[in-house]
Amino acid sequence: MRLPIFSFQNRKFFGLSVGKTALRAIEVDRFKRVSAYAEIPIPETALEGNIISGEGFEDALKKLISTGKFTTRYVAVCLPENFAFSREYTLPMTTEHEVHEAINWQLKDLFPFAPGEIYFDWKILKKTDTETTILIVAAQKKIIDDITDTLKSVNLRPVSFSPSASVLGPLLPKKDSVFLLVEANKRGSMATLVEHQVSFLTTTATYTAESEEIAIQKTIQSLQQLITYYTQRRELTADTAEILVTGEIANGALLSALKHEFKYPVAVLQLTGVPPAYHKSYAVAAGNFHRPEDTSSINLLPDTYQELYDYEELYGKLTRHIQIGGALLFFALIITCSVFVVMRMRLKTFNENVVTLSSSLEKAGFNRGEVQEINLQAQTIVD
């Protein structure tokens, strides 16, 4: 896919989903059809807690690139949801610049890290005449910096970093229903509420599943926490909410357990030709990402990369302008030389004609004075 608004908008990228059991990647064509994909298991030591093991992660990335044969080195990354922290925040109606300033003041109270230890981004969820509700997402700098360093070591360049809920939300159907999106994997799950394709607060569960049954139980607990929180704030009924399931264990056993436990309709998220385990990598491959400062999306791309891409774009524009200016100057020089050559040829022809005419007159017995006199007499007769 290509980025629509980024400063490097004409560059293709593929989608990479970082999971606790595997790395999955997809590249799509301009019609958003899958053109390349790959899946490589990763050792448990590659992602321990929130620590990226450089060696195991790097080896898996090398195998992924070799297997997928992707046509670009630019990559959009989907992070595990437990790597990110999200907060819904409401403040009085104000300008976007003032919103950013207000968030900077509140960071230390919103997240369990010092402001200098995180990358954060925010997007507007809704506006009224009196207030603005936003979603703020943050991730530890160490995690993202470790991933970017590993990507760089295998000659890949990131264009975006987004958590699962942010990339999956836009894939949901466009209708008035509220969706309870559940991502169930072998070593972790997440549940998020999505309304009008916008993801709100997310709950996560991390576990080392000895069996699929334990994974299902943890997934149900995660969803129960989300429903409890939102039931206190708004009414969720079987007529207004649906549960959609994705992830590595989005199977019949999980669906049966969810139907038994909850009153809402339950189904697997359907993406034509894309298995549930690949939903996230497809979402980032086919999605539209914007610059980090855009208020309609979440992108935790470090400022250093955005500045680098901006510089490259500026350098590219200057280079193109110089090339165009050089080409125009070259054509102008060619035209000037051509005109000069033509004028010299005409002047030469004129001079040759004058010499020929003078020679003919002299042979006929006329001198220059007589010719001039005849010309004057002719002019008098004409007048």
C-alpha positions as CSV (number, residue, x, y, z in Angstrom):
1,M,0.0,0.0,0.0
2,R,1.0,3.7,-0.3
3,L,0.8,6.4,2.3
4,P,-1.6,9.1,1.3
5,I,-0.5,12.1,3.3
6,F,3.0,11.3,4.6
7,S,5.9,13.3,3.2
8,F,7.0,10.1,1.5
9,Q,3.6,9.3,0.1
10,N,4.8,7.7,-3.1
11,R,6.6,4.9,-1.3
12,K,5.1,1.5,-0.9
13,F,5.2,-0.3,2.5
14,F,4.1,-3.7,3.8
15,G,2.4,-4.5,7.1
16,L,4.2,-6.2,10.0
17,S,2.3,-7.6,13.0
18,V,4.5,-8.3,16.0
19,G,3.0,-11.1,18.1
20,K,4.2,-13.1,21.1
21,T,4.3,-16.3,19.2
22,A,5.0,-15.2,15.6
23,L,5.8,-12.3,13.2
24,R,3.3,-12.0,10.4
25,A,3.6,-9.7,7.4
26,I,1.5,-8.9,4.3
27,E,1.9,-6.7,1.3
28,V,-1.0,-5.7,-0.8
29,D,-1.4,-4.2,-4.3
30,R,-3.2,-1.0,-5.2
31,F,-6.5,-2.9,-5.1
32,K,-5.7,-4.0,-1.5
33,R,-5.4,-7.6,-2.6
34,V,-2.7,-9.7,-0.9
35,S,0.4,-9.9,-3.1
36,A,2.9,-11.4,-0.6
37,Y,2.8,-12.8,2.9
38,A,4.9,-14.6,5.4
39,E,4.7,-16.0,9.0
40,I,7.7,-16.9,11.1
41,P,7.4,-18.3,14.7
42,I,9.5,-16.5,17.3
43,P,11.0,-18.0,20.5
44,E,9.4,-17.1,23.8
45,T,12.6,-15.3,24.8
46,A,12.2,-12.9,21.8
47,L,9.5,-10.9,23.6
48,E,9.7,-11.3,27.4
49,G,7.3,-9.0,29.1
50,N,8.0,-5.6,27.4
51,I,11.6,-6.5,26.5
52,I,12.6,-7.1,22.9
53,S,15.4,-9.7,22.6
54,G,17.5,-8.3,19.7
55,E,19.0,-11.6,18.5
56,G,15.9,-13.7,18.4
57,F,13.8,-10.9,17.0
58,E,16.4,-10.0,14.4
59,D,16.7,-13.7,13.2
60,A,13.0,-13.9,12.9
61,L,12.8,-10.7,10.8
62,K,15.5,-12.0,8.5
63,K,13.6,-15.2,7.9
64,L,10.4,-13.3,7.4
65,I,11.9,-11.0,4.7
66,S,13.5,-14.0,2.9
67,T,10.3,-16.0,3.0
68,G,7.9,-13.1,2.0
69,K,10.1,-11.6,-0.8
70,F,8.5,-8.2,-0.2
71,T,9.0,-5.5,-2.8
72,T,9.7,-2.6,-0.4
73,R,11.9,-2.0,2.6
74,Y,9.3,0.4,4.2
75,V,7.1,-1.2,6.9
76,A,4.1,-0.3,9.0
77,V,4.2,-2.0,12.4
78,C,1.3,-3.2,14.5
79,L,2.4,-3.5,18.1
80,P,0.9,-6.0,20.6
81,E,-1.8,-4.2,22.6
82,N,0.0,-4.8,25.9
83,F,3.0,-2.8,24.6
84,A,0.8,0.3,24.6
85,F,-1.3,2.2,27.1
86,S,-4.5,4.0,26.1
87,R,-6.5,6.6,27.9
88,E,-9.8,8.3,27.1
89,Y,-9.6,12.0,28.1
90,T,-12.2,14.8,28.0
91,L,-11.4,18.5,28.2
92,P,-13.2,21.7,27.5
93,M,-13.7,22.6,23.8
94,T,-10.4,24.1,22.6
95,T,-8.1,24.3,19.6
96,E,-6.0,21.3,18.5
97,H,-2.8,23.1,19.5
98,E,-4.2,23.8,23.0
99,V,-5.2,20.1,23.3
100,H,-1.6,19.0,22.6
101,E,-0.3,21.5,25.2
102,A,-2.9,20.2,27.8
103,I,-1.8,16.6,27.1
104,N,1.8,17.5,27.7
105,W,0.8,18.9,31.1
106,Q,-1.2,15.8,32.0
107,L,1.2,13.0,30.8
108,K,2.7,12.4,34.2
109,D,-0.7,11.7,35.7
110,L,-2.1,9.7,32.7
111,F,0.7,7.0,32.3
112,P,3.0,5.2,34.8
113,F,6.1,6.5,33.1
114,A,7.9,9.8,33.0
115,P,7.0,11.9,29.9
116,G,10.6,11.6,28.6
117,E,10.3,7.8,28.7
118,I,7.3,7.5,26.2
119,Y,6.2,8.2,22.7
120,F,2.6,9.3,22.6
121,D,0.0,10.3,20.1
122,W,-3.7,11.2,20.3
123,K,-6.8,11.4,18.1
124,I,-10.1,13.1,18.5
125,L,-13.0,10.7,19.3
126,K,-15.8,13.2,19.4
127,K,-16.6,16.9,19.8
128,T,-19.5,18.8,21.2
129,D,-20.2,22.5,21.6
130,T,-18.6,22.4,25.1
131,E,-16.0,19.7,25.1
132,T,-13.6,17.5,23.2
133,T,-13.0,13.8,23.9
134,I,-9.7,12.3,22.8
135,L,-7.9,9.0,22.9
136,I,-4.3,9.2,24.0
137,V,-2.0,6.2,23.3
138,A,1.5,5.9,24.6
139,A,4.3,3.3,24.5
140,Q,7.7,3.1,26.1
141,K,10.5,4.6,24.1
142,K,12.7,1.6,24.9
143,I,10.4,-0.8,23.3
144,I,9.9,1.2,20.1
145,D,13.6,2.1,19.9
146,D,14.6,-1.5,20.3
147,I,12.2,-2.5,17.4
148,T,13.5,0.4,15.2
149,D,17.1,-0.6,15.8
150,T,16.3,-4.2,14.9
151,L,14.4,-3.1,11.7
152,K,17.4,-0.9,10.8
153,S,19.8,-3.9,11.2
154,V,17.9,-5.8,8.5
155,N,17.5,-2.8,6.2
156,L,13.9,-2.0,7.0
157,R,12.5,1.5,7.6
158,P,9.3,2.0,9.7
159,V,6.6,4.4,8.6
160,S,4.2,3.9,11.5
161,F,3.8,2.2,14.9
162,S,0.2,1.5,16.0
163,P,-1.4,-0.8,18.6
164,S,-3.8,-3.6,17.6
165,A,-7.0,-1.8,18.5
166,S,-6.1,1.3,16.4
167,V,-5.5,-0.7,13.2
168,L,-8.3,-3.2,13.5
169,G,-11.1,-0.6,14.2
170,P,-11.3,0.7,10.6
171,L,-11.8,-2.8,9.3
172,L,-15.1,-3.2,11.1
173,P,-18.4,-2.8,9.3
174,K,-19.8,0.8,8.9
175,K,-23.0,0.7,10.8
176,D,-24.6,2.0,14.0
177,S,-23.8,-1.0,16.1
178,V,-21.3,-0.9,18.8
179,F,-18.7,-3.6,18.4
180,L,-16.8,-5.4,21.1
181,L,-13.7,-6.5,19.3
182,V,-11.9,-9.4,20.8
183,E,-8.4,-10.5,19.7
184,A,-7.5,-13.9,21.2
185,N,-4.0,-15.3,20.9
186,K,-2.1,-18.1,22.4
187,R,-0.2,-15.9,24.9
188,G,-2.4,-12.9,25.2
189,S,-5.7,-11.3,24.4
190,M,-7.3,-7.8,24.2
191,A,-10.8,-6.5,24.0
192,T,-11.8,-3.0,22.8
193,L,-15.0,-1.2,22.1
194,V,-15.4,0.2,18.6
195,E,-18.0,2.7,17.5
196,H,-18.3,4.2,14.0
197,Q,-14.9,2.5,13.3
198,V,-13.2,4.3,16.1
199,S,-11.6,2.3,18.9
200,F,-12.1,3.4,22.4
201,L,-10.5,2.2,25.6
202,T,-8.9,-1.3,25.5
203,T,-8.4,-4.0,28.1
204,T,-5.6,-6.7,27.8
205,A,-4.7,-10.0,29.4
206,T,-1.3,-11.6,29.3
207,Y,-0.8,-15.3,30.0
208,T,1.3,-18.3,29.3
209,A,-1.4,-20.6,28.2
210,E,-0.9,-24.3,29.1
211,S,-4.0,-25.1,27.1
212,E,-6.5,-23.4,24.8
213,E,-9.1,-23.6,27.6
214,I,-7.0,-21.3,29.8
215,A,-6.6,-18.9,26.9
216,I,-10.3,-18.8,26.4
217,Q,-11.0,-18.2,30.1
218,K,-8.5,-15.2,30.1
219,T,-10.1,-13.8,27.0
220,I,-13.5,-13.9,28.6
221,Q,-12.2,-12.2,31.7
222,S,-10.7,-9.4,29.5
223,L,-14.0,-8.9,27.7
224,Q,-15.9,-8.9,31.0
225,Q,-13.7,-6.0,32.3
226,L,-14.4,-4.0,29.2
227,I,-18.2,-4.6,29.4
228,T,-18.3,-3.7,33.1
229,Y,-16.5,-0.4,32.4
230,Y,-18.7,0.6,29.5
231,T,-22.0,-0.6,31.0
232,Q,-21.5,2.0,33.7
233,R,-21.1,4.7,31.1
234,R,-23.6,3.7,28.4
235,E,-26.2,0.9,27.8
236,L,-24.9,-2.1,25.9
237,T,-27.7,-4.4,24.7
238,A,-28.0,-7.3,22.3
239,D,-29.8,-4.9,19.9
240,T,-26.9,-2.3,19.9
241,A,-23.7,-4.3,20.4
242,E,-22.0,-7.2,18.7
243,I,-18.9,-9.3,19.6
244,L,-16.4,-9.8,16.7
245,V,-13.5,-12.1,17.2
246,T,-10.0,-12.2,15.6
247,G,-6.6,-13.6,16.4
248,E,-4.8,-16.9,16.5
249,I,-7.5,-18.8,18.4
250,A,-10.5,-17.3,16.7
251,N,-12.2,-20.7,16.4
252,G,-15.4,-22.6,17.1
253,A,-14.4,-23.3,20.7
254,L,-13.9,-19.7,21.5
255,L,-17.1,-18.6,19.8
256,S,-19.1,-21.2,21.7
257,A,-17.7,-20.0,25.0
258,L,-18.4,-16.4,24.2
259,K,-22.0,-17.1,23.1
260,H,-22.5,-19.1,26.4
261,E,-21.1,-16.3,28.5
262,F,-22.5,-13.2,26.9
263,K,-25.9,-12.0,25.6
264,Y,-24.5,-10.3,22.5
265,P,-24.3,-11.8,19.0
266,V,-20.9,-13.4,18.3
267,A,-19.0,-13.9,15.0
268,V,-15.5,-14.0,13.6
269,L,-14.4,-10.8,11.9
270,Q,-14.5,-11.6,8.1
271,L,-11.9,-10.3,5.7
272,T,-12.1,-12.0,2.4
273,G,-9.2,-14.4,1.8
274,V,-7.4,-13.3,5.0
275,P,-7.2,-15.8,8.0
276,P,-7.9,-14.3,11.5
277,A,-4.2,-14.7,12.5
278,Y,-3.3,-12.3,9.7
279,H,-5.9,-9.7,10.3
280,K,-3.6,-7.2,12.0
281,S,-0.8,-7.5,9.4
282,Y,-3.4,-7.0,6.7
283,A,-4.9,-4.0,8.5
284,V,-1.6,-2.2,8.6
285,A,-0.7,-3.2,5.1
286,A,-4.0,-1.9,3.7
287,G,-4.6,1.0,6.0
288,N,-4.1,4.7,5.5
289,F,-1.6,6.2,7.9
290,H,-0.9,9.8,8.6
291,R,1.8,11.9,10.1
292,P,2.0,11.6,13.9
293,E,0.6,15.1,14.4
294,D,-2.6,14.2,12.5
295,T,-5.6,14.2,14.8
296,S,-7.6,11.4,13.1
297,S,-5.2,8.5,13.6
298,I,-2.6,7.1,16.0
299,N,1.0,6.8,14.9
300,L,3.8,6.4,17.5
301,L,6.6,6.9,14.9
302,P,9.6,8.6,16.6
303,D,10.2,12.2,15.7
304,T,13.7,11.4,14.4
305,Y,12.2,9.2,11.6
306,Q,9.6,11.8,10.6
307,E,12.3,14.5,10.5
308,L,14.4,12.2,8.4
309,Y,11.6,11.5,5.9
310,D,10.8,15.3,5.8
311,Y,14.4,16.0,5.0
312,E,14.5,13.4,2.3
313,E,11.4,14.7,0.8
314,L,12.7,18.3,0.9
315,Y,16.0,17.1,-0.6
316,G,14.1,15.2,-3.3
317,K,12.0,18.3,-4.2
318,L,15.1,20.4,-4.4
319,T,16.8,17.8,-6.6
320,R,13.7,17.6,-8.9
321,H,13.6,21.4,-9.1
322,I,17.3,21.6,-10.0
323,Q,16.8,18.9,-12.6
324,I,13.8,20.6,-14.1
325,G,15.7,24.0,-14.0
326,G,18.7,22.4,-15.6
327,A,16.6,20.8,-18.4
328,L,14.8,24.1,-19.1
329,L,18.2,25.9,-19.2
330,F,19.5,23.2,-21.6
331,F,16.5,23.6,-23.9
332,A,16.8,27.4,-23.8
333,L,20.5,27.1,-24.7
334,I,19.6,24.8,-27.6
335,I,17.0,27.2,-28.9
336,T,19.3,30.2,-28.5
337,C,22.1,28.4,-30.4
338,S,19.7,27.2,-33.1
339,V,18.4,30.8,-33.6
340,F,22.0,32.1,-33.7
341,V,22.9,29.5,-36.3
342,V,19.9,30.2,-38.5
343,M,20.5,34.0,-38.4
344,R,24.2,33.4,-39.3
345,M,23.1,31.3,-42.2
346,R,20.6,33.9,-43.4
347,L,23.1,36.7,-43.0
348,K,25.7,34.6,-45.0
349,T,23.1,34.0,-47.7
350,F,22.1,37.7,-47.8
351,N,25.8,38.7,-48.2
352,E,26.3,36.2,-51.0
353,N,23.2,37.6,-52.8
354,V,24.5,41.1,-52.5
355,V,27.9,40.2,-53.8
356,T,26.3,38.3,-56.7
357,L,24.0,41.2,-57.6
358,S,26.9,43.7,-57.5
359,S,28.9,41.5,-59.7
360,S,26.1,41.2,-62.2
361,L,25.5,44.9,-62.3
362,E,29.2,45.7,-62.9
363,K,29.3,43.2,-65.7
364,A,26.3,45.0,-67.3
365,G,28.1,48.3,-67.3
366,F,26.4,49.9,-64.3
367,N,28.3,51.5,-61.5
368,R,26.9,52.0,-58.0
369,G,26.2,55.7,-58.5
370,E,24.0,54.9,-61.5
371,V,22.1,52.2,-59.7
372,Q,21.4,54.5,-56.8
373,E,20.2,57.2,-59.3
374,I,17.9,54.8,-61.0
375,N,16.4,53.7,-57.7
376,L,15.7,57.3,-56.8
377,Q,14.0,58.0,-60.1
378,A,11.9,54.8,-59.7
379,Q,10.9,55.9,-56.2
380,T,9.8,59.4,-57.5
381,I,7.7,57.8,-60.2
382,V,6.0,55.5,-57.6
383,D,5.3,58.5,-55.3
